[in-house]
Amino acid sequence: MTTEIRVPQLPESVADAILVTWHKRPGDAIRRDENLADLETDKVVLEVPAPQNGVMGAITAVAGSTVTSGQLLAVIEDAGATAAAVPAPKVAAVPAAAAVPAPERSSAPAAVAGKADDSRLSPSVRRLVEENRLDPGAIAGSGRDGRVTKSDVVEFLDKRKSPAPAVAAAALAPRAPKTDGPGGRAGPPSGRAERRVPMTRLRQRIAERMVQAQASQALLTSFNEVDLSAVQELRARYKESFEKAHGAKLGFMSFFVKASIAALKRFPIVNASVDGSDIVYHEFYDIGVAVSTERGLMVPIVRDADAKSFAAIEREITGYAARAREGTMAIEDLTGGTFTLTNGGVFGSLMSTPIVNAPQSAILGMHKIQERAMVVDGAIVARPMMYLALTYDHRIIDGRDAVQFLVAVKDCLEDPGRMLLQI
């Protein structure tokens, strides 16, 4: 008796997925709920779990192919089935790196384990590394303290599969310097190599949405600046007690989320969206927080953020950031949202014009905190200043509303007591 393995039901907004890699080969033993394959959608990487114990049977979808909801991927034989009864594996069914000669396969995981500290790899990452016979030391880690995450491994496999080895080696080989003839001087170096790498599905989706936003909305950006002295003083005073009481660090993002919500309540048009010829006013506050990963930008949603405490918001954002870097974000975490915050300041950006995350109508850009000379009560003093940028859809948001929204955010941050007293 066999059990079919099919593509899980994809969300309505996701048409198809790429089968990135198989973690099992025909004949391999399988445990229930074990991850058999990774599917990359335009938003997240999904796992295909085994529905029961058994033996891997025939694989019908090769790595790198495009698959849709319900499509047959493989079959699982009963646990009593013998490996001899399983059809021979197709060469393309697993990445080329997995095709290790039989005598070497049993020692490959041990060799990999010897090249890196397995204690720094999560179980899912370790399994992916061992099954593809990879050296973790060769993979750039984007996690905390340089840890290798699941998305790092998937990205590494994508890059390795893209160029043909012989062509890539020839293209990247250094060329001999040109000379003017026998005994002549060497000409300028000609290191003009190129390599072509296909976009990941996530990068394709990001590009598509950026172009869509620019083409379908009348985008305009307004700027202001905010003195973060009061916020920094509060953080310094309560940082340790806050962490002890709530188990979360007191960062800047919770202040900006709360300040944005206070401003959105005063100017509800900034929290609205366009649907055909209608304006939809959202009477809830699902705030998107942009998170940068090695695979691209993701925007997880803090839902009903107005009803959550500073600590709850900090914990949720920290959890989202960790899951985004590990490649374990769920599609539901990225769906919806009425307003977005993006922080380019963590990369050193002093000023930028962010692009609206459609179908939302506005996005607030945060930037680097920099001490600048400011005139306060007639005296020149150094203050920690940040430029704020609000990009908005000018079809429904007037310049007056945008500017006053920024002023409201500025007022809340320069006097945080306003957020507590709701004034």
PyMOL commands that set and color helices and strands:
alter all, ss='L'
color gray80, all
select helices_A, chain A and resi 83-85+91-93+96-98+102-105+108-115+118-120+123-131+136-138+144-146+150-161+165-172+201-216+229-246+253-266+268-271+305-307+310-326+331-334+344-347+399-414+417-421
alter helices_A, ss='H'
color red, helices_A
select strands_A, chain A and resi 2-6+17-22+29-30+35-40+45-49+54-59+66-67+72-77+219-227+273-275+278-280+287-289+291-293+296-298+301-302+339-343+362-366+370-376+379-393
alter strands_A, ss='S'
color yellow, strands_A
deselect
rebuild
show_as cartoon
